C-alpha cells in the first residue's frame, strides 16, 4: 500500500501548489488506511501499471551488460571513452595527431563505468534469479540457473579484464550498493583464486532449461558458454607461469579437461551493427568523426613485412599511395597526416566489423606454451604450428591456402626452434591478438616478448613501457581514501610501473 500512496502523493505534488497539496492527499491517505483494512489485496491487483514493470527485464540487462562489458572493452573503448592504451603499449597501434598516449601521458584510468554499468546489471540478474520472491517472475527470460550461470561467467570475465589492468581492485565488497559505498581492495591473487571457482561453478550450473534471452554474445548456447568459461580459466592459469607455476599447471590441466574452444568455429566475437547507435568504434573514429587518431604502428607493420606475413592485408589498410606504411611509434612531433599511414583494415574498422573476444588460435598458443613448460603432454612444435595455421585461417578467411601457410611457417624467424620456443610463441601470439590490446599486453608483460623499445620521449616521468593502469584517483583517492591508501601500502605506488601480482618476468 505504501508504494501506491507514494505515487499518488508524488503526482499531487507535480500538479498542485503547496497550499493545495494537503487538501489533495489527505483524503487519499484516509482512503488508503481504510483500504488497507478492508480491501488492500484487491486494490493492489487493480493498481498494476503494465507499462511500469516492478522488476527490470533481465533480457535487457544481459544485452546492456554484454554491450558495455564485452563489446566496448574488446573494441578498445573503456568506460571513459576511446581507450586504446594497452594496444599502444604493445605497439600494435600508434597515435597520429596527438602523440600522447603512446608516450604514456595518461596514468590514471577509470573503471567506474564498469562497476556502475555491466557489473551492476549482472549482479541484479543474479539477485533476481536467486531471490524466492522474484525467481518465478524473471524465469520468462531463461531458466533461473541458466541466467545465473551466464551472469556469473560474464561478471567473472569483466573482473578478470579489470584486475589484469589495475591489479588489486574492489571485488568481494563491491556491488553492495548502499550497504557499502567504500569497498576495500582485494589482492589480485585472491581475485584470481575466486575467479577460477566462479568460472568452474557457473559452467556447472546450466540446467538444460530455457536458454537465456538477451544474450547477444553466444545466443544462450550453454555448450558455448561452458567452453568460454573453461577457456578463460586456462588463459588465466597461464598467467601464473612465473608467480605460481604449481597452481597454474593444476588449473590449466583442469580447464583443458573441461573443454575449451576446439576450432575457429568456436571463436567468440562481439558483432557491431550497421547502425550509428551500435557501430564499430574504429568506424566512428575513422569515418563518422573523420579523426583517424590511430594507425597500425611501424613496429607492427615492419615486423609483418619482415616475415612476409600473409595476414598483413587483413590487419592493415594501404595508405593513399598504395603502400603498407605503419605510423612511426610515439613520434614527436607527428610524422605526418593520417593518409600517409596504414589505418586498421576494413576487416576491423567497417561499421559492422566484429571484434574478437577469445579465439581458437589463442587457445592453441597457450597449449603450445604449456607443453613447452611441461604442464601438459603434447608436442609444443605441433601445437605452435597449429596455432599459427588457425590464426592465418581466422584472419584470411576464404583467401587462406595451405600453400600460404607452408611458405610462411618455413621462414627462419617463424619456423619452430625449441631453443627460442617461448619467444616465438609469444611473438606469434602478439600478431594473432592484434586489436586485443589487454590480452596482448598480458602476454608481453609476462613473457617479455616480443622485445619492444619504450617511447623515445615519454611523458610524466616515464622511463619504460607501462606495467599497469593507475586507479581513478578522484573516486578512489578522494571518496575511498582509507582503502586507497591501504592498497597503495600493500600493492605499491599508484603508478603505471607498479607491477601486478602475476607480472614477475
C-alpha positions in Angstrom: 0.0 0.0 0.0 2.8 2.4 0.9 4.1 2.4 -2.7 0.7 3.2 -4.3 0.2 6.1 -1.8 3.6 7.4 -2.6 2.8 7.5 -6.2 -0.4 9.4 -5.6 1.3 11.9 -3.4 4.1 12.4 -5.9 1.6 13.1 -8.7 -0.3 15.5 -6.5 3.0 17.4 -5.9 3.5 17.7 -9.6 0.0 19.2 -10.2 -0.9 21.4 -7.3 0.6 24.2 -5.3 1.9 23.6 -1.8 -1.3 25.1 -0.3 -3.5 22.7 -2.2 -1.3 19.6 -1.6 -2.6 19.0 1.9 -6.2 19.3 0.8 -5.5 16.9 -2.0 -3.7 14.0 -0.4 -5.4 13.8 3.0 -8.5 12.0 1.6 -6.2 9.6 -0.2 -4.4 8.8 3.0 -7.7 8.2 4.8 -8.9 6.1 1.9 -5.7 4.2 1.9 -5.9 3.4 5.6 -9.5 2.1 5.0 -8.5 0.1 2.0 -5.5 -1.4 3.9 -8.1 -2.7 6.4 -10.8 -4.0 4.2 -9.6 -4.5 0.6 -5.9 -3.9 0.2 -5.3 -7.0 -1.9 -8.0 -6.1 -4.4 -6.6 -2.6 -4.7 -3.1 -3.9 -5.4 -4.4 -6.1 -8.1 -6.2 -3.2 -9.8 -3.3 -0.8 -9.4 -0.8 -2.5 -11.6 0.6 -0.5 -14.5 1.6 -2.8 -17.3 3.8 -0.2 -18.7 5.8 0.2 -15.5 7.2 -3.2 -14.5 8.2 -3.8 -10.9 11.4 -5.6 -12.0 13.9 -4.9 -14.7 13.7 -7.0 -17.8 16.7 -9.3 -17.3 17.0 -9.9 -21.1 17.6 -6.2 -21.5 20.1 -6.3 -18.6 22.0 -9.0 -20.4 22.1 -7.1 -23.6 23.3 -3.9 -21.9 25.9 -5.8 -19.9 27.4 -7.6 -22.9 27.4 -4.4 -25.0 29.2 -2.3 -22.4 31.2 -5.0 -20.6 32.3 -7.1 -23.6 31.7 -5.1 -26.7 33.3 -1.9 -25.5 36.2 -3.4 -23.6 37.3 -5.6 -26.6 37.0 -2.8 -29.1 39.4 -0.7 -27.0 36.7 1.6 -25.7 36.9 1.9 -22.0 34.3 3.3 -19.5 35.8 6.8 -20.1 35.8 6.7 -23.9 38.3 5.5 -26.5 40.9 3.6 -24.5 43.5 2.0 -26.7 46.3 2.3 -24.2 47.3 -1.5 -24.0 47.4 -1.8 -27.8 49.6 1.2 -27.8 51.9 -0.1 -25.0 52.5 -3.3 -27.0 53.0 -1.2 -30.2 50.3 -2.8 -32.3 49.0 0.8 -32.8 50.5 4.3 -32.8 48.7 7.6 -32.4 49.0 10.0 -35.3 47.9 13.5 -34.4 48.0 13.8 -30.6 51.2 11.9 -29.7 50.4 11.5 -26.1 49.0 8.1 -25.2 51.9 6.2 -26.9 54.2 8.4 -24.8 52.4 7.3 -21.6 50.9 10.7 -20.8 47.8 9.2 -19.2 48.5 7.4 -15.9 45.1 7.2 -14.2 42.3 5.3 -16.0 38.7 4.9 -14.7 37.0 1.6 -14.1 33.9 3.3 -12.6 31.7 2.8 -15.6 32.2 -1.0 -15.4 31.1 -1.1 -11.8 28.1 1.2 -12.3 27.1 -0.4 -15.6 27.6 -4.0 -16.7 28.6 -5.4 -13.3 25.6 -3.8 -11.5 23.4 -5.2 -14.2 24.8 -8.7 -13.9 24.6 -8.7 -10.1 20.9 -7.6 -10.5 20.3 -10.6 -12.7 21.9 -13.0 -10.2 19.9 -11.4 -7.3 16.6 -11.6 -9.1 17.1 -15.2 -10.1 18.1 -16.1 -6.6 15.5 -14.3 -4.5 12.5 -16.6 -3.9 10.2 -13.6 -4.3 11.3 -12.8 -7.8 12.6 -16.1 -9.3 9.3 -17.0 -11.0 8.8 -13.5 -12.4 12.1 -13.4 -14.3 12.2 -17.1 -15.4 10.4 -16.0 -18.6 13.8 -14.7 -19.8 15.5 -18.1 -19.4 15.7 -20.7 -16.6 16.9 -19.3 -13.3 20.0 -21.4 -13.3 20.9 -20.6 -16.8 20.6 -16.9 -16.2 22.7 -17.1 -13.1 25.3 -19.1 -14.9 25.7 -16.7 -17.8 25.7 -13.7 -15.5 28.4 -15.2 -13.2 30.6 -16.1 -16.2 30.2 -12.6 -17.7 30.8 -11.0 -14.3 34.0 -13.1 -13.8 35.2 -12.2 -17.3 34.9 -8.5 -16.7 36.6 -8.7 -13.3 39.4 -10.7 -14.9 39.8 -8.0 -17.5 39.9 -5.3 -14.8 42.3 -7.0 -12.4 44.7 -7.7 -15.2 44.8 -4.0 -16.0 44.7 -2.4 -12.5 45.9 -5.2 -10.2 44.2 -5.2 -6.8 40.7 -3.9 -7.2 37.4 -3.8 -5.1 35.9 -7.2 -5.6 34.4 -9.1 -2.6 32.9 -5.9 -1.1 32.0 -4.4 -4.5 28.4 -4.1 -5.9 26.8 -3.9 -2.4 25.1 -0.6 -3.2 24.1 1.4 -0.1 25.4 -1.4 2.1 29.0 -0.4 1.3 30.0 2.8 -0.5 33.6 2.3 0.4 34.7 -1.2 -0.6 38.1 -2.5 0.3 40.6 -3.6 -2.4 41.1 -7.4 -2.8 44.5 -8.7 -3.7 44.9 -9.9 -7.2 45.9 -13.4 -6.1 42.7 -13.7 -4.1 40.6 -12.4 -7.0 42.2 -14.9 -9.3 41.5 -17.8 -6.9 37.9 -16.8 -6.7 37.5 -16.3 -10.4 38.8 -19.8 -11.0 36.0 -21.0 -8.7 33.4 -18.7 -10.3 34.1 -19.8 -13.9 34.0 -23.5 -12.9 30.9 -23.4 -10.7 29.0 -21.2 -13.1 29.7 -23.6 -16.0 28.3 -26.5 -13.9 25.1 -24.5 -13.1 23.5 -24.8 -16.5 20.4 -26.9 -16.1 19.3 -27.7 -19.7 16.3 -25.4 -19.2 15.1 -22.4 -21.3 18.0 -20.6 -23.0 18.9 -17.1 -21.8 17.3 -14.3 -23.7 19.1 -11.0 -24.5 22.4 -12.9 -24.9 23.9 -11.1 -27.9 27.3 -12.8 -27.5 26.6 -16.6 -27.6 22.8 -16.6 -28.1 22.1 -18.5 -24.9 24.1 -21.6 -26.1 25.1 -23.3 -22.9 27.7 -25.5 -24.6 29.5 -22.5 -25.9 29.3 -20.7 -22.6 30.9 -23.7 -20.9 33.7 -23.6 -23.4 34.1 -19.9 -22.9 34.4 -20.3 -19.1 36.9 -23.2 -19.4 39.0 -21.2 -21.9 39.1 -18.2 -19.5 40.3 -20.5 -16.7 43.0 -21.9 -19.0 44.3 -18.5 -20.1 44.2 -17.2 -16.5 46.2 -20.2 -15.4 49.0 -19.5 -17.9 49.3 -16.0 -16.4 50.6 -17.8 -13.2 53.6 -19.3 -15.0 56.1 -17.0 -13.2 54.4 -16.4 -9.9 52.8 -19.8 -9.0 53.5 -22.4 -11.7 52.3 -25.3 -9.5 48.8 -23.8 -9.2 49.0 -22.6 -12.8 49.6 -26.1 -14.1 46.8 -27.6 -12.0 44.3 -25.0 -13.1 45.4 -25.3 -16.7 45.1 -29.0 -17.0 41.7 -29.0 -15.2 40.4 -26.3 -17.6 41.6 -28.1 -20.6 39.9 -31.3 -19.5 36.6 -29.5 -19.1 36.6 -28.5 -22.7 37.9 -25.3 -24.3 37.5 -23.7 -27.7 38.1 -26.5 -30.2 38.1 -24.8 -33.6 37.8 -21.5 -35.3 34.0 -22.1 -35.4 34.1 -21.7 -31.6 35.7 -18.2 -31.8 33.9 -15.7 -29.6 33.3 -12.3 -31.3 31.2 -9.3 -30.4 29.4 -8.1 -33.6 28.6 -4.5 -34.1 25.7 -3.3 -36.3 25.4 -1.2 -39.4 23.7 1.4 -37.2 25.1 4.6 -35.7 23.9 3.6 -32.2 25.9 0.4 -32.1 28.7 0.7 -34.7 32.3 -0.3 -34.5 34.2 2.5 -32.6 37.0 2.5 -35.2 34.4 3.3 -37.9 33.2 6.1 -35.7 36.7 7.4 -35.3 37.8 6.9 -38.9 34.6 7.7 -40.9 31.9 9.3 -38.9 34.1 11.8 -37.0 36.9 11.8 -39.6 39.5 11.9 -36.8 41.8 9.0 -37.7 43.6 9.2 -34.3 45.3 5.8 -34.6 47.1 3.8 -37.2 48.9 0.5 -37.2 52.3 1.1 -35.8 55.5 0.9 -37.9 56.9 -1.6 -35.3 54.0 -4.0 -36.1 53.8 -3.4 -39.9 57.6 -3.7 -40.3 57.7 -7.0 -38.5 54.9 -8.4 -40.6 56.7 -7.3 -43.7 59.9 -8.8 -42.5 58.4 -12.3 -42.2 56.2 -11.9 -45.3 53.1 -12.4 -43.2 50.0 -13.1 -45.3 47.8 -11.6 -42.6 49.0 -8.0 -43.2 46.3 -7.0 -45.8 43.6 -8.2 -43.3 45.1 -6.2 -40.4 46.3 -3.0 -42.1 45.0 -0.9 -44.9 47.2 0.6 -47.6 48.0 4.3 -47.4 47.0 6.8 -50.1 49.8 5.8 -52.4 49.1 2.1 -52.1 51.8 1.1 -49.6 51.7 -0.6 -46.2 53.3 2.0 -44.0 53.0 1.9 -40.2 52.8 5.2 -38.3 56.1 5.8 -36.5 55.7 4.8 -32.9 55.4 7.6 -30.4 57.0 10.0 -32.9 57.0 13.6 -31.7 56.4 15.9 -33.4 53.8 14.0 -35.6 55.4 12.3 -38.6 52.7 13.3 -41.0 48.9 13.2 -41.7 46.8 10.1 -41.4 46.7 9.4 -45.2 50.5 8.7 -45.1 50.0 5.6 -42.9 48.1 2.3 -42.7 44.9 2.5 -40.8 43.3 -0.6 -39.5 41.9 -2.7 -42.3 38.2 -2.7 -43.0 38.0 -6.2 -41.5 38.4 -4.3 -38.2 37.1 -0.9 -39.0 33.9 -1.4 -41.0 30.8 -0.1 -39.4 29.6 -3.6 -38.5 33.1 -5.3 -38.2 33.2 -7.7 -35.2 35.9 -7.7 -32.6 37.5 -10.8 -31.2 36.9 -11.7 -27.6 38.7 -15.0 -27.5 39.9 -17.2 -30.3 41.0 -20.8 -31.0 44.4 -19.6 -32.1 45.0 -18.0 -28.7 43.9 -21.4 -27.1 46.5 -23.3 -29.2 49.3 -20.8 -28.4 48.5 -21.3 -24.7 48.7 -25.1 -25.1 51.9 -24.8 -27.0 53.5 -22.8 -24.2 52.1 -25.1 -21.6 53.6 -28.1 -23.5 57.0 -26.3 -23.6 56.7 -25.6 -19.8 55.9 -29.3 -19.2 52.4 -28.6 -17.9 50.7 -30.8 -20.4 51.7 -33.8 -22.6 51.9 -32.9 -26.2 54.2 -31.7 -28.9 54.9 -28.0 -28.4 56.1 -27.7 -32.1 52.9 -29.2 -33.5 50.7 -27.1 -31.2 52.6 -23.9 -32.2 52.3 -24.7 -35.9 48.6 -25.5 -35.4 48.1 -22.1 -33.7 49.8 -20.2 -36.5 47.6 -22.0 -39.0 44.5 -21.3 -37.1 45.4 -17.6 -36.9 46.0 -17.4 -40.6 42.7 -19.1 -41.3 40.9 -16.8 -38.9 42.3 -13.6 -40.4 42.4 -14.6 -44.1 39.1 -16.4 -44.2 38.3 -17.8 -47.6 41.5 -16.4 -49.0 43.5 -18.8 -46.8 45.5 -21.6 -48.6 47.7 -24.3 -47.3 50.4 -23.1 -49.6 50.4 -19.7 -48.0 50.7 -21.4 -44.6 53.5 -23.8 -45.7 55.6 -20.9 -47.1 55.0 -18.8 -44.0 55.9 -21.4 -41.4 59.1 -22.3 -43.2 60.7 -18.9 -42.8 63.7 -18.8 -40.4 62.0 -16.3 -38.0 58.8 -18.3 -37.9 59.9 -22.0 -38.1 59.8 -23.5 -34.6 63.0 -23.7 -32.7 63.0 -25.4 -29.3 65.7 -23.0 -28.0 63.5 -20.0 -28.8 60.1 -21.6 -28.3 58.7 -19.1 -25.7 59.8 -16.1 -27.7 58.3 -17.5 -30.9 55.1 -18.5 -29.3 54.7 -15.0 -27.6 55.6 -13.2 -30.8 53.1 -15.1 -32.9 50.5 -14.6 -30.2 51.3 -10.8 -30.4 50.3 -10.9 -34.1 47.3 -13.1 -33.6 46.0 -10.9 -30.8 46.0 -7.7 -32.9 43.4 -5.3 -31.6 43.0 -7.4 -28.4 45.2 -5.0 -26.6 44.8 -6.2 -23.0 45.4 -9.8 -23.8 48.5 -8.9 -25.9 49.7 -6.7 -23.1 49.2 -9.5 -20.6 51.3 -11.8 -22.7 54.1 -9.2 -23.2 54.2 -8.4 -19.5 54.5 -12.0 -18.5 57.0 -13.2 -21.2 58.9 -10.1 -22.2 58.3 -11.0 -25.9 58.4 -9.5 -28.4 61.2 -7.3 -27.3 59.9 -3.8 -27.6 61.6 -0.4 -27.0 59.8 2.2 -25.0 58.8 5.6 -26.4 61.8 7.8 -27.1 60.4 10.8 -25.3 58.0 9.5 -22.6 55.8 12.0 -20.7 55.1 12.3 -16.9 58.4 10.9 -15.9 58.0 7.7 -17.9 61.1 5.6 -18.3 59.7 2.3 -19.7 56.6 0.7 -21.1 53.8 0.8 -18.5 53.1 -2.3 -16.5 49.6 -1.4 -15.2 46.9 1.3 -15.2 46.7 3.6 -12.2 43.4 3.9 -10.3 40.8 6.6 -10.9 42.3 8.9 -8.3 39.2 11.2 -8.0 36.9 8.5 -6.9 39.3 6.2 -5.1 41.8 8.7 -3.7 39.1 11.2 -2.6 36.0 9.2 -1.9 37.6 5.9 -0.8 40.7 7.3 0.9 41.3 4.8 3.6 41.1 1.8 1.3 43.0 3.6 -1.4 45.8 4.3 1.0 45.7 0.7 2.2 46.1 -0.8 -1.3 49.0 1.5 -2.1 50.7 0.4 1.0 50.1 -3.2 0.0 50.5 -3.3 -3.8 52.9 -0.4 -4.2 52.7 3.2 -5.6 49.7 4.0 -7.7 51.8 4.4 -10.9 52.0 2.7 -14.3 55.2 1.0 -13.2 54.0 -0.9 -10.1 53.6 -4.5 -11.3 50.5 -6.6 -10.8 50.8 -9.8 -8.8 51.5 -12.2 -11.7 53.9 -9.9 -13.5 57.2 -11.5 -12.5 59.3 -11.6 -15.6 
